[in-house]
């Protein structure tokens, strides 16, 4: 574990230095193809860096932050778009924060000494609203997570499909808590009001509601300008503006599936089976069909939420147990996570022990 932590520190030092380079060259190189060519080596480097990490907690998180989020933001930045582009430019500290962390400033607030992003600066900004969930909400999820961990001790007595559902719930709660911790640290350090990353996805009443407004909103916000908008623009020339969102939606889900495959590869180092890509493609096609039906009906008929809500969650659970969770378990993610947590605990104990020994030695010398 000590070697993994050393590599983790080295990877992030390299990441921050690389982002400093990107911030600096933007002062001298205008947006466009030339800036893209100067940033391309960094994008390739960010694809390579996670290969130095082998754990779920450090490796997959780092891959998500830099290989997916940072790279997509840098692609937008190369052409003067996205959260990293503003007039005047973001200061270096904010550039680093927004580049590699899953955070997004609420529209009504911009970083100190930085104006609103270019793509929204002409909009009217709403008054500040409190979007944070109550401590009881997070406390309940922490307790539920602890109960899930305890339940795994008896998984031999539980049906395998039920265990997969529990794993899916575990992934959701763990991911939300991780992103909340990151956002809370940034909010405290930078005094910024950030948008929430999740909005109780189990309350979704449609696939559009689930994926667009409730599930991992940071990913949705970065896929929209990098994949959805360009594909919609191209498609509108072929099939018209009315139906162009349909292939754009499928393309965004396809790219999301490929990025999940890449993150799973970083973690397990197994050849991708494209199960995860199929999971997202199915949801992309079904979401496109849902949008098409809504447009065809034009609001004339709509099923109540008490019917569509359970249907949507059931569809997510069934397809997840069929395609997503098995891909997650191919590299024994549950075993890896348990082993890593034990290693972290032992590493922390060793650090405390060494610190106590050095403190006592210092006191003896001082006396």
N, C-alpha and C positions, 0 to 999 in steps of 0.2 A: 504493500500500500504506500510505503514511503516513496518508492520509485514512481508510482502513478501520480502522487501529489506533486512530486518534483516536475514531472512532465507536464502536468496541468498548469503549473505556474509558468513554465517555459512557453507553453502554447499561448497563454493569455498575454504574456509580455510581448511575444512576437505579434500577436493580434493587435495590441494597442499601438505598437510602433508602426505597424502597417497602416492602421487607420490615421495615424499622425501624418504619414506620407500622403495619403489620399486627401486629407484636409489641406495640406500645404500646396500640393500641385494644383488644386482647384483655384488658387489665387493667381496662378500664372497661365493656366491652360483653360480656354473657354469650353463650355459644354459642347458635346458632340462626339464625333468619331475619334478625334485626337485624344480627348480626355478618356474615352472608353479604352483606347489602346494602352494608355498609361496606367489605368486601373486594372486591366485584364490580368496582369501577373499577380496582383493581390487576390483577385477572385480565384485564380487557380491555386494560389497558396492556401487559401481558406478551405479549398476542397481537400488539400493534402494534410493540413494540420491535425484533424481529428484522428488520423491513422496512428498518431503517437499515443492515443489514449485507448484503454481497453475496458473500462468500467461503464456500467449503465448510468450511474449517478453523475459522474464527471464527463465521460466520453459522449454519451448521447445528448446531454444537455449542451455541451460545448458545440457539438455538431449542429444542433438546432439553432443555437444563437448565431454562429458565425457562417456555417456552410449554407444555411437557408436564409435566415433573416438578414444578416449583414451583407451577404452576396447579392440578394435581391435589392436591398436598399442601395448598394453601390452601383448596381446596374441602372437604377433610376437616376442616381446622382450623376452618373456619367453624362446623362442627357438633360441635366438640369431639372429633374422631377423628383417627387417623393419627399419624405420627411427630412432628408438631409439637405435639401435645397431651399434656400430662402434669400431674401434681399433686405439688408446685407447678410453675408454668410453667417452661419452658426459659429459661435465661439468653439474652440477646441474641446473643452470639457463636455459641452452639450453634444457636439458632433460624436464624441466617443460613446456617450451614453445612448444616444438614439441609434447609433450604428449597430451595436452588438447586443442590445438588451431588448426584450419583448415589451416595450413600453410605447405609449402614444399619448401625447399631450391632448387634453380636451380642447375642443375648438375655441372655447371662449378664452383660453389662456395660451400665451406663447412664452418661451423661455425668456428670462430677463435679458434685455439688450438685444433681443432678436424678434423681428416682426413675425407675423403669421406666415405660414408657408405660401408659396406662390399660387398653388392651385386652390387656395381658399381665402386669399387675402381680400377678395372683393365681396365675400359673403358677409351677411350679418351674423354676428356671434351671439348666442343666447347667454343669458345671465348664468353665473356659476350655479351648478347643481351638485348636490352631494350624491355621488354614485357608489359610495362605499357600502359594502354589506355590513351587517351588524356583527359584533364579536360572537354573538350566539350562533350565527350562521356558520362561521368558521370553526367555532368550538364544536358544534355538532358534527361537522365533517371530520374533524380530528378524532373525535370519539368513534365515529363510524369507521375510520381508517384503522384505528387500533383494534376494533372488533373484527374487521376483515383479516388482519394479520393473525389474530388469535384463531379465527375459523380455519385458517390454512393448516393448523395442526391436526385437524380432523378431516382433511380432504380425502383420505382413503375411504371414508364413510359417506362422502357426498358425491352425487352424480357429476361426472366430468363436465357436462354442459353447464351445470350450475356453477361449478368452479370457474369456468370461462367467463360467465356473467359477472362473478365476483371480481375476477381479474380486470374486466373492463371497467367496473365501478372503481376499482383501486387505481387504475391508470388515470381516470378522470379526476378523482379527488387529489391524487398526488400531483398531477400536472397543474391543477388550479392552485393548490397551496404553494407550489414552487413559484409560479408566476406572481402570486400575491406577495410572497416574501420579497422577490426581486423588486416589484413595484413599490412596496412599502419602504424598502431601503432607499430607492431613488427619490421617492416622494419626501422622505425625511431629509436626505442630504441636499437635494436640489430645490426643495420647496416648490414642487410642481404638482398640479392637479392632473392625474392620469386617468385615462379611460379604463374601464374594467376589461379584463381579458375573457371572462366567462360571465354569462347571465342566466344561470340556472337552466341549462339545456334540457333537463327533464321536464320542463314546463312548455316545451315547444309544441305548437299546434300544426306545424307543417314542416316539410323539409327545408323550405325557403327560410322559415323562422329559425329552425335549428342551426343550419349551417351559416346563414347570413347575419343573424342577430344574437345568437346565444353561444355557439361553440367556438372556442379559441379565436376570438375576434382579431387578435393580432395577425394571425395567419391570413384571415380573410382580407384584412386591410392591405396586406402586402401583395397578395395574389391578384387583387382587383386591378391595380395600375400596371403590374408587370405582365400579366397574362390575359385577364379578362378584357381590359380596354383595348389592347392591340388586336386581339382576335375579333372582338366585336366590330372594330373599325374595318378590318379586312372583309369580314363576313357581310357587312352591310352593303358592300358594293356588289356582292353576288346574289344575296337573297333578300336584301332590303333591310331597313332599320328596324322594322317591327319584329322580325324573327332572328336578327343577328345575335341577340343575347343567348340564344339556345346553344349554338356551337361554342360560344365564348364560355358559357358555364361548364360545358363538358371539358373544354380545354383546361380550365382552371383546376378542375378535379383531377384530370389526368396528370398535370404537373405536380399537384399535391401528392398523388399516389407515388410518383417517381421520387419525390423528395423523402417521403416516408421510407421507401425502399432503400434509399441511400443511407439514411440514419440507422435503419436496422442493420445494414451491412457494416457500418462503422462499429456497431455494438457487438454483433455476433460473428462478423467476418465469414458469413456463409453466402453462397451464391444466391442471388435473389430469385424467388419463384414467381414473382409478379402477383401474388395473392393480394397484397395490400393495394397494388395498382388497380386490380379488378374490383376491390371493395369500393374504392373512390370513383371508379368509372361507373359502376352500377348506380351509385348515389348521384353522380353527375347527370347520367341519362334520366334517372327518375325525377330529379329536380327540374331538368329541362322540360320533361313531359308535364310536370306539375305547373310550371310557368305557362306552357302552351295551353293547357286546359283552362287556366285562370283567364288568360287573354281571350280565348275563344268564348268563354261564358260571359266575360265582361262584367263580373260581379252579380250576375242574375241568379246564381245559385251557389250556396256555400254551406258545407256541412258544419255542424257545431263543433266547437273545440273539444267537448267531452268525447267526441267520436274520433276526430282526427289526431288529438294528442296521444292517446294510447297507441293508435295505429302507427304513428311516426316513431315513437320510442320503441315499439315492438319491432318495427322494420330495422331500426338502427341496431338493436340488440341481436336480432336473428342474423343479419348480414355480418355483424361484428364477430359473433361466435363462429360463423361459417368461414370467414376469410381473414379478418384482422387478427384476432387473438391467436389462432394457430400459427400465423407467421411470427407473432411476437414470442411464442413459446418454442419455436424451432431452435433458437439458440439458448434455451433454458433460462429465459430472463428471470423467472421467479427464483430459481436456484442462485443465479448470479447476484440478484439483489439481496437475498438473505446472506450470502457469503460476504458481500461487500459491507453490509451494515455491521456484521460482526468484526470485520477488519477495521472499519472506522472506529468502532468502540475501543478495540485493542490499541489502535494507534493513538487515540486520545488519552487513554490510560498511560501509555508510555510517555507521551509528551508531558503529562502532569507529573509523572514520577521523576523524569529528568529535571523538570523545573524545580521540584521540591528538593532534590539532591543538590542542585546548584545554589538554591536559596539558602539551604542549611550550611553549605560550604562557605558561602559569602558571609554569613553571620559568624561562623567560627573564626574566619580570618579577621573580620572586623573587631571581634572581641579580643 
